[in-house]
Amino acid sequence: MPQLLIELFSEEIPARMQAQAARDLDRMARERLAAAGLEPSSLRTFAGPRRLTLVAEGLAAAQADRREERKGPRTSAPEAALEGFLRSTGLTRDQLVERDGVWFAELTATGRATPEVIAEIVPDIIRNFPWPKSMTWGTGTLRWVRPLRHVLCLFAGAPVSFEVDGVQTVDFAVGHRFMGSNRPFRVKSFASYRSGLEKRFVLLDAEERKLRILVEARHLCADRGLELVEDAGLLDEVAGLAEWPVPILGDMDPDYLALPPEVIRTSMRNHQKYFAVRDPATGRLAPHFVTVSNIAAPDGGAVIAAGNAKVLSARLSDARFFWDEDRKVTLESRLEKLKSVTFHARLGTLAERVERLEHLAGALSVRVGADPAKAALAARLCKADLTTGMVGEFPELQGLMGGYYALEEKLTPVTAEAIRDHYRPVGPSDEVPDRPVTMAVALAEKLDTLAAFFAINEKPTGSRDPYALRRAALGVIRILLNSEVRAPVRELVADWYRSLRCFVDPGRALYASTRRTTGYLGPRSRRDSEIFQTYVEEFEAALLEAEPMVVAI
């Protein structure tokens, strides 16, 4: 059966948008074809730096003829009702059929040719495509992620003609911007389209591009006795940056290896899109990197590697500056700055939150078998690294850098580990803290997040969870399930509430009841016990609705 081929060719599409764009194209095409009565036997979409492609197999050459019987008014109904029914059907009274005292209209519609339907569907998809960000260009009004240059649309090997705000349909495609000379070639089918692109240095399938990057990068490293540090997220991104990916192994200044390895990898990954390389003999990072070029350079990439090494050196010089400067100030002395950082408008500053964490970690340490003094110290210092230059440059290193700075200050490894891991687990595949002090601080961090935001009625809903409360609840679940600790929600909330009362004054206490939207609860309020009981019940009910497993623990 006939094949439908569509290519939406534009300027460079951001790599982070490509995978979702392919899914959106698949969904929109299926919905519109189904609504038109055209069901493909198979449909695939592809996304790359400059093109979105769809190929659908098994489409009928035309819509099937449709026959519909529509029930009308009774034969005894007023004349006005019959006239309205005739107008809605476009028939005359002589064309109606009477059965059992009721008028029926028999409607038939001849199916249109599939190219006619496609000429309506594709422009509709283009005009309504849900890009996260889009733009207009020239004098047109069409919005697209980047300027849309042309639309290839073929059905059964023949062009389908239409226009979308001045963008014309064509029957050709173009290859790589540089290596393929950007010259067009005629397309008759998906097979000729795909092979033609590959001959012109364009790999259509993102999975093929990722496989090519991995295989060649591993070979480059193996030839030098090295090992690639694989990163699935980075691989997805670089596969969206190059139509013809060519991995290149570069060298970096070995002096930068004195930095924490996470700093080096984060700088490589976030700023330069490089893969790190390790020495398999030691398991440590090696003074090399792998970058992915979009061209096969005549010199094997030597000039590209040298240029990328210079840029990386500049980035790592900044990181070394932050590392050296941050270590001149102790974590304890940084706590004063937290007083000027707002955690939430209704929950106070980060300094106030740290007070809650310190008291709560001390209370929870009894439950997990931790030293209360060590747990309280780690909780007091766990947010101090938020004021460092390194975390300001690399926010994803918060907690981790605090652990490094704690070791530099000769604090105990137990304290440093608790500071480093108090955010964990941050996802389903992340490690779960299993040491008592770290468990106490991690539980305190998550419990304070849950209880405080529930207290001000910022609960997660089915469509939004801006404060990641479900993730915090799941973190509590995983920490408790991973250990022999059992702590009912009612008791955990009581720990949080008691720790809150240890230091707040009536003028700045948190809301203690989700029912109260005005007024504060002071530590010595006459209604203290009543409001706390109500709060715990509402918190438990809301949490049960959001994450049923929490209450069961």
C-alpha positions in Angstrom: 0.0 0.0 0.0 1.1 3.6 -0.5 3.7 5.3 1.7 3.6 8.8 3.2 6.9 10.6 3.7 7.2 14.0 5.4 10.3 16.0 6.2 10.1 19.3 8.0 13.4 21.0 7.3 14.6 24.0 9.3 17.5 25.7 10.8 19.2 23.9 13.9 16.7 22.5 16.4 17.9 22.5 20.0 19.0 19.0 21.0 16.9 19.0 24.2 13.7 19.5 22.1 14.3 16.9 19.5 13.1 13.7 21.2 9.9 15.3 22.4 9.3 16.8 18.9 9.5 13.4 17.3 6.9 12.1 19.9 4.6 15.1 19.2 4.8 14.6 15.5 4.0 10.9 15.9 1.0 11.7 18.2 -0.4 14.5 16.1 -0.1 12.6 12.8 -1.8 9.5 14.3 -4.7 11.5 15.7 -5.4 13.4 12.5 -5.1 10.4 10.2 -7.4 8.4 12.5 -9.9 11.3 12.5 -9.9 11.2 8.7 -10.4 7.5 8.6 -6.9 6.7 7.5 -5.1 4.2 9.7 -1.4 3.4 8.8 -0.1 -0.1 9.4 3.1 1.5 10.8 4.3 5.0 11.5 7.8 6.1 12.6 9.3 9.5 13.3 12.9 10.7 13.4 14.5 13.9 14.8 17.8 15.5 14.1 19.6 18.8 14.2 17.8 20.2 11.1 14.9 17.9 10.3 11.8 16.1 11.6 10.9 13.2 9.5 7.8 11.0 9.4 7.2 7.8 7.4 3.8 6.0 7.4 3.2 2.7 5.7 0.0 1.1 4.6 -2.2 4.1 4.0 -5.2 3.7 1.7 -5.2 5.6 -1.6 -8.5 7.3 -0.6 -10.9 7.5 2.3 -13.6 4.8 2.3 -17.1 5.9 1.3 -19.2 6.6 4.4 -22.9 5.9 4.9 -24.7 7.3 7.9 -28.3 6.9 9.0 -29.5 9.9 11.1 -32.7 9.7 13.1 -35.1 12.7 12.8 -38.3 13.9 14.4 -41.5 11.9 14.5 -43.9 12.2 11.5 -46.4 13.9 13.8 -43.9 16.5 15.0 -44.4 20.2 14.1 -43.4 21.4 10.7 -40.7 23.6 12.1 -38.9 20.5 13.6 -38.9 18.7 10.3 -37.6 21.8 8.5 -34.7 22.1 10.9 -33.9 18.4 10.4 -33.9 18.9 6.6 -31.6 21.9 6.9 -29.1 19.9 9.0 -29.0 17.1 6.5 -29.2 19.0 3.3 -32.0 16.7 2.0 -35.5 17.2 0.9 -38.6 15.7 2.3 -38.8 13.2 -0.6 -35.4 11.8 0.3 -36.3 10.9 3.9 -37.4 7.4 4.9 -40.3 6.8 7.3 -40.1 3.9 9.8 -42.5 3.3 12.7 -43.7 6.9 12.6 -40.1 8.4 12.6 -38.2 10.2 9.8 -34.7 8.9 9.0 -32.1 10.4 6.7 -29.7 8.2 4.9 -26.5 10.1 4.2 -23.6 9.0 2.0 -20.2 10.7 1.6 -17.7 9.8 -1.1 -14.2 9.4 0.4 -11.6 11.9 -0.8 -8.2 11.0 -2.2 -5.6 10.6 0.5 -3.3 13.4 -0.9 -6.2 15.9 -0.5 -6.5 14.9 3.1 -2.8 15.1 3.7 -2.7 18.5 2.2 -4.9 19.6 5.0 -3.4 17.6 7.8 0.2 18.5 7.5 -0.3 22.3 7.5 -2.5 21.9 10.5 0.2 20.0 12.3 2.8 22.6 11.4 0.7 25.5 12.6 -0.2 23.8 15.9 3.1 22.1 16.7 3.7 22.4 20.5 7.3 23.7 20.6 8.4 24.8 24.1 9.8 27.9 22.5 9.2 29.1 18.9 9.8 32.2 16.8 8.6 34.0 13.7 11.0 35.3 11.0 10.8 37.5 7.9 7.4 38.9 7.3 5.4 35.8 8.0 3.3 34.8 11.0 4.2 31.1 11.1 5.8 30.1 14.4 8.5 27.4 14.4 11.4 26.5 16.7 13.8 27.9 14.1 13.1 29.2 10.5 11.3 26.5 8.6 12.9 26.3 5.1 10.8 23.7 3.2 8.5 20.7 3.6 9.1 17.5 1.8 5.8 15.7 1.4 5.4 12.6 -0.8 2.5 10.1 -1.0 3.0 7.0 -3.1 6.2 8.6 -4.5 4.3 11.7 -5.8 4.6 15.2 -4.4 1.7 16.5 -2.3 1.4 20.2 -3.0 0.4 22.8 -0.4 1.8 26.0 1.2 2.1 27.1 4.8 2.6 30.8 5.2 4.9 31.0 2.2 6.8 27.7 3.0 6.4 25.5 -0.1 6.4 21.7 -0.4 9.2 20.1 -2.4 10.2 16.7 -3.6 13.9 16.9 -2.6 16.1 16.8 0.5 19.5 18.2 1.3 22.4 16.5 3.1 25.0 17.8 5.5 25.5 21.5 5.7 29.2 21.3 4.9 30.2 17.8 3.9 27.2 17.2 1.8 27.6 20.5 0.0 24.0 21.3 1.0 23.0 20.3 -2.6 19.5 18.9 -3.0 18.7 15.4 -4.3 15.4 14.0 -5.5 13.4 11.7 -3.3 11.0 9.0 -4.4 10.6 6.9 -1.3 11.8 6.6 2.3 14.5 4.2 1.2 15.9 6.6 -1.3 15.6 9.4 1.2 17.4 7.6 4.0 20.2 6.2 1.7 20.6 9.6 0.0 21.1 11.3 3.3 23.7 8.8 4.5 25.6 9.3 1.2 25.6 13.0 2.0 26.8 12.5 5.6 23.5 12.6 7.5 22.5 9.8 9.9 18.7 10.1 10.2 18.1 7.9 13.2 19.3 9.3 16.6 19.9 5.7 17.8 22.4 5.2 15.0 24.1 8.4 15.8 24.4 7.5 19.5 25.8 4.0 18.6 28.4 5.6 16.3 29.5 8.0 19.0 29.8 5.2 21.6 31.7 2.7 19.4 34.2 5.2 17.9 34.8 6.9 21.3 35.5 3.6 23.0 37.9 2.7 20.2 39.7 6.0 20.5 40.1 5.5 24.3 41.1 1.8 24.0 43.9 2.7 21.5 45.4 4.9 24.2 44.9 2.5 27.0 42.1 4.6 28.4 38.4 4.1 29.2 35.4 6.2 28.3 33.3 7.5 31.2 29.9 6.9 29.7 27.0 9.3 30.3 23.6 8.4 28.8 22.2 12.0 29.2 25.2 13.6 27.6 25.1 11.0 24.8 21.4 11.9 24.1 22.4 15.5 23.8 25.4 15.3 21.6 23.6 12.9 19.3 21.2 15.9 18.7 24.0 18.3 17.9 25.7 16.5 15.0 24.2 15.0 11.8 27.4 13.1 11.2 29.1 12.7 14.6 32.8 12.2 14.7 34.4 11.6 18.2 37.8 13.2 18.8 40.1 12.5 21.7 41.7 15.6 23.2 44.3 16.3 25.9 43.9 18.6 28.9 46.4 20.0 31.4 47.1 17.3 34.0 47.3 20.0 36.7 43.6 20.3 36.7 43.2 16.8 38.0 43.8 18.2 41.5 40.2 19.5 41.3 37.5 17.2 42.6 36.6 14.8 39.8 32.9 15.8 39.9 33.9 19.4 39.2 35.9 18.4 36.1 33.1 16.2 34.8 30.4 18.8 35.4 32.5 21.5 33.7 33.1 19.2 30.7 29.5 18.0 30.5 27.5 21.2 31.1 29.7 23.8 29.4 31.5 21.9 26.7 29.5 18.7 26.1 32.7 16.6 26.5 32.9 13.0 27.7 35.4 12.4 30.5 38.1 9.7 30.3 39.5 7.5 33.1 42.6 5.4 33.6 41.4 1.8 34.0 44.4 1.0 36.1 43.6 3.5 38.8 39.9 4.2 38.2 40.7 8.0 38.3 40.1 10.6 35.6 42.8 10.9 33.0 44.0 14.2 31.5 42.0 13.6 28.3 38.5 14.2 27.0 36.3 13.1 24.1 34.5 15.8 22.1 32.1 15.1 19.2 32.5 17.0 16.0 29.9 17.5 13.3 32.5 17.1 10.5 35.3 14.6 9.6 38.3 16.9 9.5 41.1 16.2 7.0 43.7 16.3 9.8 41.8 13.8 11.9 40.6 16.4 14.2 43.9 17.7 15.6 43.1 21.4 15.2 39.6 20.8 16.7 41.0 18.9 19.7 43.6 21.7 20.3 40.9 24.4 20.2 38.6 22.5 22.5 41.5 21.9 25.0 42.0 25.7 25.2 38.4 26.3 25.9 38.3 23.6 28.5 41.4 25.1 30.2 39.6 28.4 30.5 36.6 26.7 32.1 38.7 24.7 34.5 40.7 27.8 35.4 37.5 29.4 36.7 36.6 26.2 38.6 40.1 26.2 40.2 39.7 29.8 41.2 36.4 29.0 43.0 37.9 25.9 44.6 40.9 27.9 46.0 38.8 30.9 47.1 36.0 28.8 48.7 38.5 26.9 50.9 39.6 30.2 52.5 36.3 30.5 54.3 34.9 27.8 56.7 31.5 26.4 56.4 30.6 27.6 59.9 31.4 31.2 59.0 29.2 31.0 55.9 26.0 30.4 57.9 25.6 34.2 58.5 25.0 34.6 54.7 22.1 32.2 54.8 20.1 34.8 56.8 19.8 36.9 53.7 18.7 34.0 51.4 14.9 33.4 51.3 13.9 29.7 51.3 10.3 30.5 50.8 8.3 33.7 51.4 6.1 31.9 54.0 8.8 29.6 55.4 11.5 32.1 56.2 15.2 32.1 55.3 17.6 29.4 54.7 19.1 30.2 58.1 15.8 29.5 59.7 15.5 26.3 57.8 18.9 25.2 59.0 17.8 25.8 62.6 14.9 23.5 62.0 17.1 20.8 60.3 19.6 21.0 63.2 16.9 20.4 65.9 15.1 17.8 63.8 18.2 15.8 62.9 19.0 15.7 66.6 15.6 14.3 67.3 15.7 11.8 64.5 19.1 10.5 65.5 17.6 8.6 68.3 15.4 6.7 65.9 18.2 5.8 63.5 20.9 5.1 66.1 23.0 8.1 65.2 25.2 10.3 67.5 22.9 13.4 68.1 25.8 15.8 68.3 27.3 14.7 65.0 23.9 14.7 63.3 23.1 18.2 64.5 26.5 19.4 63.4 26.1 18.0 59.9 22.6 19.4 59.6 23.8 22.9 60.7 26.5 22.9 58.0 24.7 21.0 55.2 23.4 24.1 53.4 26.5 26.3 53.9 28.0 25.4 50.5 25.0 27.2 48.8 27.0 30.4 49.4 30.2 29.2 47.7 31.4 30.3 44.3 31.6 26.7 43.1 28.0 25.9 43.8 27.0 29.3 42.4 28.7 28.2 39.1 27.6 24.6 39.3 24.3 24.4 41.3 24.1 20.6 40.7 27.2 20.2 43.0 25.4 21.4 46.1 25.9 19.1 49.0 28.8 17.3 47.2 31.0 20.4 47.5 30.0 20.8 51.1 31.4 17.4 51.7 34.7 18.2 50.1 35.0 21.5 52.0 34.2 19.7 55.2 37.1 17.3 54.6 39.4 20.2 53.8 38.5 21.7 57.2 39.5 18.4 58.8 35.9 17.7 60.0 35.2 14.0 60.6 34.5 11.8 57.5 31.1 10.9 59.1 30.2 14.6 59.1 31.5 15.2 55.6 29.6 12.2 54.3 26.3 13.4 55.9 26.7 16.8 54.3 27.6 15.3 50.9 24.7 12.8 50.8 21.9 14.6 52.7 20.0 15.2 49.4 20.0 11.6 48.6 18.1 9.8 47.1 17.3 12.3 44.4 15.9 9.7 42.0 14.9 6.1 41.6 18.4 5.0 40.6 20.3 7.1 43.2 22.0 5.5 46.2 20.2 5.5 49.5 22.0 6.7 52.6 22.7 3.8 55.0 25.0 5.3 57.7 23.1 6.5 60.8 24.3 10.2 60.8 23.6 10.6 57.1 20.2 8.9 57.4 19.3 11.4 60.2 20.2 14.4 58.2 18.7 13.1 55.0 15.4 12.3 56.7 15.4 15.7 58.4 15.9 17.5 55.1 13.0 15.6 53.4 10.7 15.7 56.4 11.1 19.4 56.8 10.3 19.9 53.1 7.2 17.8 53.4 5.9 19.0 56.7 6.6 22.7 56.1 5.0 22.9 52.6 2.0 20.9 53.7 1.7 23.3 56.7 1.3 26.2 54.3 -1.1 24.2 52.1 1.3 23.8 49.2 0.3 20.3 48.5 1.1 18.4 45.3 -1.8 17.8 42.8 -2.3 15.5 39.9 -0.7 17.9 37.5 1.9 19.8 39.5 4.4 19.4 42.2 6.6 22.4 42.1 8.4 21.7 45.3 9.1 18.0 44.6 7.2 16.8 47.6 6.5 13.4 46.0 10.2 13.0 45.5 10.8 13.9 49.2 8.1 11.4 50.3 9.6 8.7 48.1 13.0 9.5 49.6 11.7 9.0 53.1 10.2 5.7 52.0 13.4 4.4 50.4 15.6 5.4 53.4 13.2 3.6 55.9 12.7 0.6 53.7 16.5 0.3 53.2 17.0 0.1 56.9 15.4 -1.5 59.9 14.0 1.8 61.1 10.2 2.1 61.4 8.7 5.5 62.1 5.0 6.2 61.6 4.2 9.5 59.9 2.4 10.7 63.0 5.6 10.4 65.1 7.8 12.0 62.4 5.5 15.0 62.2 5.5 15.2 66.0 9.3 15.3 65.9 9.2 18.1 63.3 6.6 20.1 65.3 8.5 19.7 68.6 11.8 20.8 66.9 9.9 23.8 65.5 8.8 24.8 68.9 12.3 24.6 70.3 13.4 27.9 68.7 10.6 29.9 67.1 8.9 32.8 68.7 5.2 33.8 68.3 6.0 36.5 65.8 7.6 34.3 63.2 6.4 30.8 63.7 5.2 28.7 60.8 1.6 28.0 60.2 0.8 24.9 62.2 -2.6 24.1 60.7 -3.4 23.7 57.0 -6.9 25.0 57.8 -5.6 28.3 59.0 -4.7 30.8 56.3 -4.1 33.8 58.6 -2.6 34.2 62.0 0.4 32.5 63.5 0.7 29.8 66.2 3.0 30.7 69.1 4.8 28.1 71.2 2.6 28.8 74.2 -0.8 29.2 72.5 -3.7 27.9 74.5 -4.9 26.0 71.4 -1.5 24.4 70.9 -2.5 20.8 71.3 -5.8 21.1 69.4 -4.2 22.8 66.4 -1.3 20.3 66.4 -3.8 17.4 66.4 -5.7 18.9 63.6 -2.5 19.6 61.6 -1.2 16.0 62.0 -4.5 14.5 60.9 -4.7 16.7 57.8 -1.0 16.2 57.0 -1.4 12.4 57.3 -4.6 12.4 55.2 -3.0 14.6 52.5 0.2 12.6 52.4 -1.8 9.3 52.2 -3.5 10.7 49.2 -0.2 11.8 47.6 2.0 8.9 48.6 0.0 6.0 50.2 3.2 4.0 51.1 4.5 6.6 53.5 1.7 6.2 56.0 2.0 2.4 55.9 5.7 2.5 57.1 
